[in-house]
Amino acid sequence: MPAKKSSLPTVENPVGVFDSGVGGLSVLREIRRELPGEHLLYVADSAHAPYGDKPAELIEARAIAIIEFLVSQRVKAIVVACNTATGVAIQMLRAKFSLPIIAMEPAVKPAVTHTKSGVIAVLATSRTIASDNFAKLHERFGANVKILMQACPGLVEQVEAGDLSGKKTRSLIEQYIAPLLAQGADTLVLGCTHYPFLAALIREIAGPEVAIIDPSAAIARELRRRLESTGLLSTGTHTGTEQFWSSAQSDTTRAVISQLWQADVDLLYLPHVPAIPSD
């Protein structure tokens, strides 16, 4: 195994955030609210989205390639704003890279605390649901509640296209949520970072009595804690900047990122890196 990457970051170095596509912007916006002074680099691997139906080897290779790129940009910490990448690759990534890596996982614990019916449901990609990480969450917190797992193929693609409320998006959400509500679920966990952009529609379809839990704000708070504990939290009074990168050279990607970020953005393109690195 290659030696861990080493660097000496300072408080002024940026934080790197990446996802399979545009979904991690839901995490980025919470990081911006929590840490207004931090410089943020965001990578959307939209050329390979969605990760949920990809082989584990490809997901691992993409995560390594993107983190290598972010390390080259001298980031001081990385947020893996992708539940699928976390489930597949987080242990390997933390073994390979020495800088702080904050990762997503479905917010099962707060859902278990919140439920009154004793039934919660996790909306996620099939790869996240099948991961060892999720199995451990289920084992740890599922003793006294019923945890329903719902894969949601197609929803990531709808968000990647910027379709947050169209007929097809609504139909998919109705299809996935109806059987969960029929089984008594009163708490829905958004187990993919794309799904918070559909929260308004999910709430409309599920009804006001159903709680929707998004872990993005908790991830932002964990990033603050990690930066503070390592002496890397920005202490200046400046306003942080954002820089956006994509592996998909597409005007559509830029338009969708601008739509979701609610501001016009300049989009840079990742240098070419192989999907699966050679030995």
C-alpha positions, -999 to +999 in steps of 0.1 A: +000+000+000+014+035-008+024+056+020-001+081+034-001+115+019+015+141+042+011+179+042+013+208+066-020+226+061-027+260+077-060+276+088-061+294+055-062+263+034-095+253+019-119+224+028-126+199+000-160+185-004-170+159-031-199+138-042-209+116-071-226+146-086-245+177-074-261+162-044-233+171-020-243+208-025-269+201+002-240+195+025-219+223+012-247+248+019-248+237+055-211+239+058-213+275+044-239+284+071-219+268+099-185+280+087-189+313+068-151+321+069-139+288+053-127+286+017-145+256+001-137+235-030-165+213-043-161+185-068-191+170-086-181+137-102-211+140-125-194+121-154-198+090-132-231+097-114-249+080-100-226+059-078-255+039-065-254+014-094-217+013-100-192-015-090-174-009-057-140-009-075-150+020-096-164+040-066-132+034-047-111+044-077-131+076-082-129+085-045-091+081-046-087+101-078-108+130-065-091+131-031-057+130-048-069+161-068-081+179-037-048+171-019-031+188-049-052+218-041-038+218-006-071+212+013-069+209+051-098+185+054-122+165+032-159+159+035-171+128+016-206+143+009-218+110-005-234+081+014-226+056-013-189+065-013-188+064+025-204+030+026-180+015+000-147+033+006-144+052+038-122+028+057-098+025+027-097+063+023-089+069+059-061+043+058-047+059+026-049+096+035-037+113+067-058+145+066-091+147+084-119+130+065-155+136+075-180+112+060-218+108+056-240+081+070-278+078+071-291+096+102-306+064+117-298+073+154-318+106+154-346+090+136-348+062+162-349+089+189-376+108+171-401+081+160-434+077+179-447+048+158-416+028+162-412+026+124-386+046+105-376+044+068-343+051+051-344+064+015-311+057-001-293+042-031-292+004-034-254+005-029-258+024+004-284+000+017-262-030+008-231-016+025-214-029+056-217+006+072-255+005+069-256-031+083-237-019+113-261+011+118-291-013+115-276-037+141-266-008+165-299+011+165-326-013+152-332-034+183-363-015+195-376-001+162-385-013+128-362+001+101-375+000+066-350+003+038-361+018+005-338+020-025-348+049-048-334+043-083-339+073-106-341+100-080-304+109-082-308+113-120-337+136-115-317+159-092-287+158-116-311+170-143-324+198-120-359+183-120-370+188-084-408+188-088-418+175-123-442+148-130-416+120-132-399+131-100-433+132-082-443+098-095-410+082-083-414+097-048-450+085-046-440+051-057-412+048-031-429+065-001-465+050-003-455+015+009-434+029+038-463+050+051-486+020+047-463+001+071-465+029+097-433+049+091-435+083+107-399+093+101-381+094+068-343+095+067-327+111+036-299+086+031-285+103-001-272+138-003-292+144-035-325+139-016-326+171+005-332+189-028-364+169-030-374+175+006-402+199-002-418+175-026-413+145-002-429+165+026-459+174+004-464+138-006-457+123+029-478+148+048-471+171+078-471+143+104-441+126+089-407+138+100-379+142+074-343+139+087-314+153+068-279+148+084-262+177+065-263+202+093-248+175+117-220+169+092-212+206+091-210+207+129-187+177+129-164+194+104-163+224+127-154+202+156-127+184+137-111+216+125-112+231+160-096+199+175-067+200+149-062+238+152-072+243+116-105+263+120-103+296+102-102+324+127-102+354+103-131+377+097-130+374+059-159+358+040-151+324+026-151+316-011-164+286-031-149+270-061-167+244-081-153+216-102-169+189-123-158+158-141-186+163-167-178+190-192-214+201-197-232+234-197-261+214-181-240+206-150-230+243-145-267+253-149-279+227-124-252+236-098-262+273-102-298+263-097-292+243-066-266+267-051-291+296-059-263+317-075-246+318-108-213+298-105-182+294-126-175+258-131-140+244-137-133+209-151-113+182-134-081+172-151-086+138-168-080+109-145-088+073-153-120+058-139-099+028-126-062+035-122-038+010-137-014-010-115 
